[in-house]
């Protein structure tokens, strides 16, 4: 690389870093009550928005609410959308007397925001982030050690060995396809097929800020991870380049994504399993799943206590309650999500029990992946993405 190209690359890297930080600090208008698309938010001019200062005021007032019989805690979570978030809020208020204020965004965005707020935490609890994000938060000293009672029966694979976070459910990141437009014999057999010409333009790749996207990118790259060098082989980067070149354009709104899946514009979808199930039922879309021999990336969303949060007691109370077998089983019955706890799975409907074993988990060391994720994403954004 000549000197000029080297300077250009450094300038690009600097610009990307500044853009990421700007996005974090401009995100003070994230919607507290839900996680709808930008288009939906623009249509509803009356929808409440909360700035960092608003959130701080709400936290500061939590003691007053507690004295009045109701305590408010702020929870950062991708699962704080209108459907799931409302269910959690209503149930927590009825059973705990807790007023849950969700700050809902993509897992990558929330992770970056928590790091940016390290010296002035606005959240009490972080919930629903994948292992890679939680390991990053642990490394950045964002979390406090807290082990609720329900971790006793939790398999080790779902527990942080130092007690900073624990996983409450398991989520396969799947390749789904619409059988009305793609027969089973024509569908890809695994992630390694996505670079083949017959799938050109039939799927899209999400934003790298989304934790679902980050998870399947890690899954694809992990097959090329060299433990001796601690990096991805060139073959792996070449493969991922071909996957990006083969991809169509993923719509920006969820509504348009599911419309394109239903209409066959993008008959292959890379998505989290529970989201596919609920949205296909809602939109009456037939769906089948690829079950790769190499395995499916299975993330285990976790919950942790934010260090320095303004309502530590309320945060602990919420974590104790939310991860309990009874609440997890009720959530599974409502949304079809498979819990991580064997005790909770035992209380679930048969369909959920079957979902828990539907896919073979890809063998990924998520702690190692977390240590490399920022470096890999930077390479993807600078050198791989079209």
N, C-alpha and C positions, 0 to 999 in steps of 0.2 A: 504494500500500500504506500503511495507517495505521500509527501507531507501535506499537500493540499487536500487530498481525499481524507486523510486522517483528521485534519482540522474540521472538515465538513461533517464527518461522522460525529465528532465530539459536540459540534454545534447542534446537530439533530438530537443527540442524547440529552443535552441540556434543555432544549426546547420541550422534549417530551416530559422531562421531570417537572419543569415549570408548569406545563399544562395539567399534569396530574395534581400538583399541589393546588393550583388555581381551582380545579374541579372540586377538590375537597372543601376549600374554604368558601366557594360559592354555593356549596350544597346546604347552606344554612336554611334553605327554604324547602327541605325535604318534608313531605307530608307526614304528620304525626299519625293520622287516622288510617291511612291506607297506603297501598303501593301500586296504584294504577299507572297506566301509560301516560306519557307526556301529553298525548293528544286528548286523553280523557280528562286530565287535570285542567287543560286550557279551556275545555268546553264548560267546565263547572267553575265559574268565576267566584262562587260563594264558598268554595271548599276552603276549610281552615288550613293555614300553614303555620309552622312554628320555626322561629329562628333559634339560634343557639341561646340568645338572651331569654327568649320565651321559655325554653326548656329549663334554663337555670332557675327562672322564677318559679316554675312548677316544682322543681326539686326543692328549692328553698322553702316552699310552702308545704312540703310533705309532712313536716312535724305538726303544723296546724291541723292538717287533715287527719293525721293519726289521732290527735287529741279529740277530734270530732268523730272518731270511729272509722275513718277511711284514710288510708295512706296511699300516696301516689309513688309509683316507681317508673323509671324510664327504661325501656327495653329496646335495644338495637337488634333488629332481626329481619332477614328476608322473608320470614313467615308472618310478618305483621300485616298482611294484606287484608282486604275487606272480608274475605271468606274465613280464612283461618284465624286471622287476628281478632275478628269480632267474636268468634267462638271462644278463644282463650280469654279475652277481656271479660266477657259475660260470665264465664264459669269462675274465673278468679275473683271477680267481685262478689258473686253469690257464695262461694265457698270460703274465701279468705278475707273478704272485705277490702281487697286491694284494688286500687284504680290503676290499671296498666296503660301507660302511654307508649305506644309503639313508634319507633322511628324506623321506617321501612325503606330499604333500598337493596341493591345487589350486594352479595357477600363481599366481593372485592372492594366495593365502595365503602361499605361499613368498616371493614378492616382498616383501610387507609384513613378513614375519618377518626377512628379510635386512636390510632397512632398520632395523628395530628393534634388530638385533644388531650394527649397524655398529661400535660401539666395543669389541665383544667377539665377533668372528666365531666361529661354531661350525662353519661349513661350509668345505670346501676347494674344492669345485667346485659350480657351479649348472648344471643340465643340463635341457633340455627346455622352457624357458620361451619364450613367443612373443616376437616382435620388440618389441612395446609394453612388455612387462615388462623386457626386457633393456636397452632404451634408458633406462628409468626407473632401473635399477640403475647404469647408466653415469653418468647425471646425478647420482645420489646418491653417487658415488665409492665404490661397493661392489666394483667389479671392478678387477683388475690387467690391464695389457696383456700379452697372450700370443698369439702367432701360431704354431700348429703347422705342420709341413711340409705337411700335406694342404690348406692353404688356397690353395696356388699355383694349382691348377686350378679353384678355386671361382669361379663367376660373381659379379660385384661385388654383385648384388642380395642375395646371401647373406652378405656380409662387412660388418662394421663398419669404416668407413674409417679409424678410429683404432686398430683392432686389439684392442678390448676383448672382443669376442665374435665367433663365427662359427657359422653355421647348418649343421646336419648332415643334416636331412631336411626334406621339404616335406609339409605336411598341409592338404589342402582341408577347410574347414568346410562341411558339406553339408546340404542338405535331402533326407532319405531318406524313403521312404514304403513302406508294406506294400501290394503290389498285390492282396492278397486282399480288402482293404477299400476300396481307392481305385485306380481305373483310371487309366491314363496321361492320358486326356483330361480326367479330373476333378481330377487332381493340380495343385498350383500350378505356374506356369511360372517363377516366380522369387521372390525375397525380397519384392518389392513387392506380391505377391498375399496375403501373410499377414494383411493387415487386412480381407480380404473376408469377408462374413458366412458364406459356404459353408464356411469353415475354422474357424468358431467352435468352440472346445473340442477341436480335433483335434490340437493340438500343445501342448507346454509350453515354458516358458522357464526356463533354469537359474539358479542363484544368481549374482549379479554378482561373487562372489569367484572363480568358475571362469574360467580363461583361454579356454576354448571359448566360453562365454557372452559374455565381453568381446569376443572376436573377431567373432562374428556381429552383436553390437550395433554395433560400429564399422563393420562392413560395411554394415549397413542405414543408419546415419547418414551414412556417407561420401558417399552419393549426393546428400546435401543440404548438403555442406560448401561454404562460401563462402570462397575463398582471400583475397578482399579484406577481409572482416571477420574472418577467422580463426575462424569459428564456424559452427554448424549453423543453417539457416534455421528459421523457425517451422513451415513446412510439414513439415520433417523431424521435429520434435518432435511435431507432431500425428499424423504417420504412426506413430511409435513408440508413442505413447499408444494408438492403435487396435490395434496389434499386441499390446500387453500386455492390453488389454481383451478381445481375441479369444482369448487363450491359455487352455488348460485348466491343470490342476494337475499339474506334473511330480512323480512320486514321489520320495521322498527317498533311496531306495537304488537302486543300479544294477540289482540283480536285479528289482526291481519296475518299473523303467523298461523293461527289455527284455520283461518279461511284458506290460506294457500295450501295447507296440509289437506284440508277437506276437498278442495277443488282440484288437487293433483298438480298444482304449479310446483310445489316442493313436496313430493310424496314420501320423502325420507326426512325424518326429524331426529336430531340429536338433542335429547331432553332428559329431565329427571322423571323417573317412573311414575311417581304419584301425580305429577302435573299432567302427564299424558293421560293417565286413567281418568282423572276428574274432568279435564277439558274435552276429551273424546266423548265422555258420557254427556256432558253439557251440550256439546255441539253435534251430537249424534254422528260421530265419525267412526267408521270401522278401523280397527288397528291391529297390527301384529307386531311381534318383537323379534329382533335378531338375538340369538344366544351364542355369542362367539366362543369357540373352543379356547381361545386365549384368555377368556374371562371378561367380565364387565366391571368397569370402575365402580366400586360401591363406596360412597361417602357416608360417614356417620356424623350427622350434624350434632354439634355439642352445645353445652350451656356452661357459662362461667360468670363469676362475680367480678365486676370491674373494680380495679384498685382505685381507692379514693372516691368512689361513688357516694353520692350524698344521702343515700338511703340503704346502707349496708344491711340492716336488719330486715327491711322489706325485701331486698334482693335475695337474701338467704331463704326467707319464707317462701318466696315465689319458686326458687330452684328446688327446695324440698318438695313442694306441692307438684310442680309441673312434671318432674321426672318420676313421680311415684307410679307404681304399676297400675293403679286404678285410673289415674288421669291419662296415662299413655294408652291403656286399653280403650278408654272412652274416645280418645282422639283417633285411634286406629279404626274404631267402628264408624266414626263420622267421616273420615277422609281416606281410609284404606291404606294408611301409612304403616309400615312394619316397624314396631319398636325394636330397640337394641336389647332390652332386658328380657331374658327368658321368662321371668315371672310375669311380665306384662304380656308377652306373646301367648302364654298359657291362658290368659283371660280374653283373648281376642277371638273374633269369629273365624270360622274355618278358612274363609277366603283370604283373610289377612295372614293366617298361618302358612298358607300355600304361597302367598306373595313373598314371604320371608325366605323361601328356598327356591324361588323361580329361577334366579340367575346365579351363576358361579362367579364369585368375587375374584377380580384380578388381583394378583399378589403384588401389592405396591407398598413400599416403605414410605408412609406419608410424612414421617418426620424428616427423612432425607429429601423428599420432594419439596417440603416446605422450605428447607434451607436453600434450595436451588431455584425456587419458583420465580423470584424477582428477576434473576439473571436470565432464565429461560424466556419469560414474558418479554423482557427487553429485546432479546434476539428476535423473537417472533414479530414484535412490532416494528423493529428496524430493518430486518432482513428477509422475513418470510411473508408477511402480509402484503397482498398486491397493492 
